[in-house]
Amino acid sequence: MIDIESFEPELYGFWPRRRVYGDPLHLEADDAEARVAAKACFLEIKSGPASPAEELRILLNEMTAEMRDQFSAFRELRRAAEAASTGGDEAAAKLARADLKAATDAMSLIVRTLEKVDQLQRQIARDRELAAEESDAAMGLEDAKKRFLERIDELAEQRARQLLAEWQAAGPPGQGDAAAGDARQANTD
C-alpha cells in the first residue's frame, strides 16, 4: 500500500505527444509553468477532429490535473480534521475523525487512479512509438522499392547502350545470323 503522507501528486505530470529527454534540471517546471504547458496541450485544433488516441491523451492529462488538485484539497481537509480531532469537544472530535477517514479514503482512491492514469499514458506512449517505428519501417520499404526500381532502370539503360554499341559495330542484330543461315542453305542445296 502507498504511504499517503509521503505521496507526491506532482510526480504525476502532463504527458507530451512524444517523450522528451534531456537535462533534468532544464525539464523541471514550477506549477505555473506546468499549467501553461498543460493548457498548450489542450488547444482546440481547427483542422479537424483529433484521433481517438490523442483525445484520450488529452483527457488523461486533464484528469491528472484535476486529481492533483483534488488530492491537495483532501490533504488540507485531512490536516484540518486531525487538528479538530485533538480538541476537547467530543462531538466535534467524532465528526473530525469521520472527516479524517473520508479524506484518507478519498486520497487512497486518488492515488490508485493517478497510478492507473499514468499506466495508461505510458501504454499510449509505447503504442505511439511502435506506430512511428512501423511507419518508419514502411517508409524504409518504400525507399527500398524505389531504389530497386531505379536500379532496374539503370541496368536497362546500360543494356540498351551495350546493344546500341554492338549494333553500331557489327550492324543490326540478326543480319550476321541471316547471312550465315543463307550460306548454310546454299551449301546444302
C-alpha positions as a Markdown table, in Angstrom:
| # | Residue | x | y | z |
|---|---|---|---|---|
| 1 | Met | 0.0 | 0.0 | 0.0 |
| 2 | Ile | 1.1 | 3.5 | -0.7 |
| 3 | Asp | 2.0 | 5.8 | 2.2 |
| 4 | Ile | -0.3 | 8.7 | 1.7 |
| 5 | Glu | 1.8 | 11.0 | 3.8 |
| 6 | Ser | 4.8 | 10.7 | 1.5 |
| 7 | Phe | 2.8 | 10.6 | -1.7 |
| 8 | Glu | 3.6 | 13.4 | -4.1 |
| 9 | Pro | 1.0 | 14.0 | -6.7 |
| 10 | Glu | 3.4 | 16.4 | -8.5 |
| 11 | Leu | 5.2 | 13.3 | -9.7 |
| 12 | Tyr | 2.2 | 12.6 | -12.0 |
| 13 | Gly | 2.6 | 15.3 | -14.6 |
| 14 | Phe | 1.3 | 16.0 | -18.1 |
| 15 | Trp | 2.4 | 13.7 | -20.9 |
| 16 | Pro | 3.6 | 15.4 | -24.1 |
| 17 | Arg | 2.8 | 14.0 | -27.6 |
| 18 | Arg | 6.3 | 12.5 | -27.6 |
| 19 | Arg | 8.7 | 11.7 | -24.9 |
| 20 | Val | 11.3 | 14.4 | -24.2 |
| 21 | Tyr | 14.7 | 13.5 | -23.0 |
| 22 | Gly | 17.4 | 15.9 | -21.9 |
| 23 | Asp | 18.9 | 17.6 | -18.9 |
| 24 | Pro | 16.5 | 17.0 | -16.0 |
| 25 | Leu | 17.4 | 20.4 | -14.4 |
| 26 | His | 16.0 | 22.1 | -17.5 |
| 27 | Leu | 13.0 | 19.9 | -17.7 |
| 28 | Glu | 11.7 | 20.7 | -14.3 |
| 29 | Ala | 9.0 | 23.3 | -14.1 |
| 30 | Asp | 7.1 | 25.0 | -11.4 |
| 31 | Asp | 3.4 | 24.6 | -11.0 |
| 32 | Ala | 2.6 | 27.7 | -13.1 |
| 33 | Glu | 4.8 | 26.6 | -16.0 |
| 34 | Ala | 3.3 | 23.1 | -15.8 |
| 35 | Arg | -0.2 | 24.6 | -16.1 |
| 36 | Val | 0.8 | 26.7 | -19.0 |
| 37 | Ala | 2.3 | 23.6 | -20.7 |
| 38 | Ala | -0.9 | 21.7 | -20.0 |
| 39 | Lys | -3.1 | 24.4 | -21.5 |
| 40 | Ala | -0.9 | 24.3 | -24.6 |
| 41 | Cys | -1.7 | 20.6 | -24.9 |
| 42 | Phe | -5.4 | 21.4 | -24.7 |
| 43 | Leu | -5.6 | 23.8 | -27.5 |
| 44 | Glu | -8.6 | 23.4 | -29.8 |
| 45 | Ile | -7.5 | 22.1 | -33.2 |
| 46 | Lys | -9.3 | 23.8 | -36.0 |
| 47 | Ser | -8.0 | 21.5 | -38.8 |
| 48 | Gly | -10.2 | 18.6 | -37.9 |
| 49 | Pro | -11.1 | 16.1 | -35.2 |
| 50 | Ala | -8.2 | 14.6 | -33.2 |
| 51 | Ser | -7.5 | 10.9 | -33.3 |
| 52 | Pro | -9.1 | 8.9 | -30.5 |
| 53 | Ala | -5.6 | 8.2 | -29.0 |
| 54 | Glu | -4.9 | 11.9 | -29.0 |
| 55 | Glu | -8.3 | 12.7 | -27.4 |
| 56 | Leu | -7.6 | 10.0 | -24.7 |
| 57 | Arg | -4.1 | 11.5 | -24.0 |
| 58 | Ile | -5.6 | 15.0 | -23.5 |
| 59 | Leu | -8.4 | 13.6 | -21.4 |
| 60 | Leu | -5.9 | 11.7 | -19.2 |
| 61 | Asn | -3.9 | 14.9 | -18.8 |
| 62 | Glu | -7.0 | 16.8 | -17.8 |
| 63 | Met | -7.8 | 14.0 | -15.3 |
| 64 | Thr | -4.3 | 14.2 | -13.9 |
| 65 | Ala | -4.6 | 17.9 | -13.3 |
| 66 | Glu | -8.0 | 17.5 | -11.6 |
| 67 | Met | -6.8 | 14.6 | -9.5 |
| 68 | Arg | -3.7 | 16.5 | -8.3 |
| 69 | Asp | -6.0 | 19.5 | -7.3 |
| 70 | Gln | -8.4 | 17.1 | -5.5 |
| 71 | Phe | -5.5 | 15.4 | -3.7 |
| 72 | Ser | -4.3 | 18.7 | -2.4 |
| 73 | Ala | -7.8 | 19.7 | -1.2 |
| 74 | Phe | -8.2 | 16.4 | 0.6 |
| 75 | Arg | -4.8 | 16.7 | 2.1 |
| 76 | Glu | -5.8 | 20.1 | 3.6 |
| 77 | Leu | -9.1 | 18.6 | 4.8 |
| 78 | Arg | -7.3 | 15.8 | 6.4 |
| 79 | Arg | -4.9 | 18.2 | 8.2 |
| 80 | Ala | -7.8 | 20.3 | 9.4 |
| 81 | Ala | -9.7 | 17.2 | 10.6 |
| 82 | Glu | -6.6 | 16.0 | 12.5 |
| 83 | Ala | -6.3 | 19.3 | 14.2 |
| 84 | Ala | -10.0 | 19.3 | 15.1 |
| 85 | Ser | -9.9 | 15.8 | 16.4 |
| 86 | Thr | -7.5 | 16.7 | 19.2 |
| 87 | Gly | -9.8 | 19.3 | 20.6 |
| 88 | Gly | -11.8 | 18.9 | 23.8 |
| 89 | Asp | -15.3 | 18.7 | 22.3 |
| 90 | Glu | -16.3 | 15.0 | 21.9 |
| 91 | Ala | -18.9 | 15.6 | 19.2 |
| 92 | Ala | -16.6 | 17.7 | 17.1 |
| 93 | Ala | -13.8 | 15.2 | 17.6 |
| 94 | Lys | -16.1 | 12.4 | 16.4 |
| 95 | Leu | -17.1 | 14.4 | 13.3 |
| 96 | Ala | -13.4 | 15.3 | 12.7 |
| 97 | Arg | -12.5 | 11.6 | 12.8 |
| 98 | Ala | -15.2 | 10.8 | 10.3 |
| 99 | Asp | -13.8 | 13.6 | 8.0 |
| 100 | Leu | -10.3 | 12.2 | 8.6 |
| 101 | Lys | -11.4 | 8.7 | 7.5 |
| 102 | Ala | -13.3 | 10.1 | 4.4 |
| 103 | Ala | -10.3 | 12.2 | 3.4 |
| 104 | Thr | -7.9 | 9.3 | 3.8 |
| 105 | Asp | -10.2 | 7.0 | 1.7 |
| 106 | Ala | -10.6 | 9.7 | -1.0 |
| 107 | Met | -6.8 | 10.2 | -1.1 |
| 108 | Ser | -6.2 | 6.5 | -1.4 |
| 109 | Leu | -8.6 | 6.3 | -4.3 |
| 110 | Ile | -7.0 | 9.3 | -6.0 |
| 111 | Val | -3.5 | 7.7 | -5.6 |
| 112 | Arg | -4.7 | 4.5 | -7.3 |
| 113 | Thr | -6.5 | 6.4 | -10.0 |
| 114 | Leu | -3.3 | 8.5 | -10.7 |
| 115 | Glu | -1.3 | 5.3 | -10.9 |
| 116 | Lys | -3.8 | 3.9 | -13.5 |
| 117 | Val | -3.8 | 7.1 | -15.5 |
| 118 | Asp | 0.0 | 7.1 | -15.5 |
| 119 | Gln | -0.1 | 3.4 | -16.6 |
| 120 | Leu | -2.5 | 4.3 | -19.5 |
| 121 | Gln | -0.3 | 7.3 | -20.5 |
| 122 | Arg | 2.8 | 5.0 | -20.6 |
| 123 | Gln | 0.9 | 2.5 | -22.8 |
| 124 | Ile | -0.3 | 5.2 | -25.1 |
| 125 | Ala | 3.3 | 6.5 | -25.4 |
| 126 | Arg | 4.6 | 3.0 | -26.2 |
| 127 | Asp | 1.9 | 2.4 | -28.8 |
| 128 | Arg | 2.7 | 5.7 | -30.4 |
| 129 | Glu | 6.4 | 4.9 | -30.5 |
| 130 | Leu | 5.6 | 1.5 | -32.0 |
| 131 | Ala | 3.4 | 3.1 | -34.6 |
| 132 | Ala | 6.1 | 5.6 | -35.5 |
| 133 | Glu | 8.6 | 2.8 | -35.8 |
| 134 | Glu | 6.3 | 0.8 | -38.1 |
| 135 | Ser | 5.7 | 3.9 | -40.2 |
| 136 | Asp | 9.4 | 4.3 | -40.4 |
| 137 | Ala | 9.8 | 0.7 | -41.4 |
| 138 | Ala | 7.1 | 1.1 | -44.1 |
| 139 | Met | 8.8 | 4.2 | -45.4 |
| 140 | Gly | 12.0 | 2.1 | -45.4 |
| 141 | Leu | 10.2 | -0.4 | -47.6 |
| 142 | Glu | 9.0 | 2.3 | -49.9 |
| 143 | Asp | 12.5 | 3.7 | -50.2 |
| 144 | Ala | 13.9 | 0.2 | -50.9 |
| 145 | Lys | 11.3 | -0.4 | -53.5 |
| 146 | Lys | 12.1 | 3.0 | -55.1 |
| 147 | Arg | 15.9 | 2.2 | -55.1 |
| 148 | Phe | 15.2 | -1.2 | -56.6 |
| 149 | Leu | 13.1 | 0.2 | -59.5 |
| 150 | Glu | 15.8 | 2.9 | -60.1 |
| 151 | Arg | 18.4 | 0.2 | -60.3 |
| 152 | Ile | 16.3 | -1.8 | -62.8 |
| 153 | Asp | 16.0 | 1.4 | -64.9 |
| 154 | Glu | 19.8 | 1.9 | -64.6 |
| 155 | Leu | 20.6 | -1.6 | -65.7 |
| 156 | Ala | 18.1 | -1.5 | -68.6 |
| 157 | Glu | 19.7 | 1.7 | -69.8 |
| 158 | Gln | 23.2 | 0.1 | -69.6 |
| 159 | Arg | 22.0 | -2.9 | -71.6 |
| 160 | Ala | 20.4 | -0.7 | -74.2 |
| 161 | Arg | 23.6 | 1.3 | -74.6 |
| 162 | Gln | 25.5 | -2.0 | -74.9 |
| 163 | Leu | 23.2 | -3.3 | -77.6 |
| 164 | Leu | 23.4 | 0.0 | -79.5 |
| 165 | Ala | 27.2 | -0.1 | -79.4 |
| 166 | Glu | 27.2 | -3.7 | -80.7 |
| 167 | Trp | 24.7 | -2.7 | -83.4 |
| 168 | Gln | 26.9 | 0.2 | -84.5 |
| 169 | Ala | 30.0 | -2.0 | -84.6 |
| 170 | Ala | 28.5 | -5.1 | -86.2 |
| 171 | Gly | 25.4 | -3.9 | -87.9 |
| 172 | Pro | 21.8 | -4.7 | -86.9 |
| 173 | Pro | 21.3 | -7.8 | -84.8 |
| 174 | Gly | 20.4 | -10.9 | -86.8 |
| 175 | Gln | 22.0 | -9.7 | -90.0 |
| 176 | Gly | 25.1 | -11.7 | -89.5 |
| 177 | Asp | 23.0 | -14.6 | -88.4 |
| 178 | Ala | 20.8 | -14.3 | -91.6 |
| 179 | Ala | 23.9 | -14.3 | -93.8 |
| 180 | Ala | 25.3 | -17.3 | -92.1 |
| 181 | Gly | 22.0 | -19.1 | -92.4 |
| 182 | Asp | 21.8 | -18.2 | -96.2 |
| 183 | Ala | 25.4 | -19.6 | -96.6 |
| 184 | Arg | 24.4 | -22.8 | -94.9 |
| 185 | Gln | 21.3 | -23.1 | -97.1 |
| 186 | Ala | 23.4 | -22.7 | -100.2 |
| 187 | Asn | 25.8 | -25.4 | -99.1 |
| 188 | Thr | 23.1 | -27.9 | -98.5 |
| 189 | Asp | 21.5 | -27.4 | -101.9 |
